[in-house]
Amino acid sequence: MLLFILGAGKACRLHRNTNKEFSRNMSQLIVISALGSDRTGIVQDLTKVILSCDGNIEESRMTTLGSDFAMLLLVSGNWATLNKLEQGLNKLGKEKNLTLSIRQTGAKMMGGDRMPYAVDIVSLDQQGIVFNLANFFTSRDIEIADVATRRYAAAHTGSPMFAVQMAINLPATVHISQLREEFLEICDRLNLDAILEPVKP
């Protein structure tokens, strides 16, 4: 495992996995997270460093959170890329006052017996919505693959609303009709408008 964290303007030593199974010429997967004050050019700054280090962005999530901007990226490259990223991100963090972290990861192993489903929730904003949904699925051995939430004002009334979109993976042993019934029951109890449906290929 490889992990280093750069606080805003601070450098941190890179720790490498010395396991021989990792060839220096072998493609590596790297997760990079970045957090800094929202400003024009922050995406350009980070992606420029990645490109200059011969990294390739495989997946990414970028969004404004309050007055900050957060980025999460999956980057592929070789061991040389890791060395270059250590130096490039150290420099970027100091110059642009960014909090950065980098971690080596591996390809996700997706079980063939899992079925992808999508969950959409809308309700008046209230505490505990995400927790209750996570608790419901986790207690049934259902993997949560992705979560996105947002708070907004209702169009006509201005009431605070909350929306959740989830991607989940259901075990093949799950009885869909029973799961749907239990899911809608807890959503009714929590006053959530909900949809649970399979992801179309």
HELIX and SHEET records of a PDB file:
HELIX    1   1 ILE A   42  SER A   52  1                                  11    
HELIX    2   2 TRP A   79  LYS A   96  1                                  18    
HELIX    3   3 ILE A  129  THR A  138  1                                  10    
HELIX    4   4 ILE A  176  ARG A  189  1                                  14    
SHEET    1   A 5 LEU A   3  LEU A   6  0                                        
SHEET    2   A 5 THR A  99  THR A 105 -1                                        
SHEET    3   A 5 GLN A  28  SER A  37 -1                                        
SHEET    4   A 5 ASP A  68  GLY A  77 -1                                        
SHEET    5   A 5 ASN A  56  LEU A  65 -1                                        
SHEET    1   B 4 GLU A 143  ALA A 153  0                                        
SHEET    2   B 4 PRO A 160  PRO A 171 -1                                        
SHEET    3   B 4 ARG A 114  LEU A 124 -1                                        
SHEET    4   B 4 ASP A 193  PRO A 198 -1                                        
END                                                                             
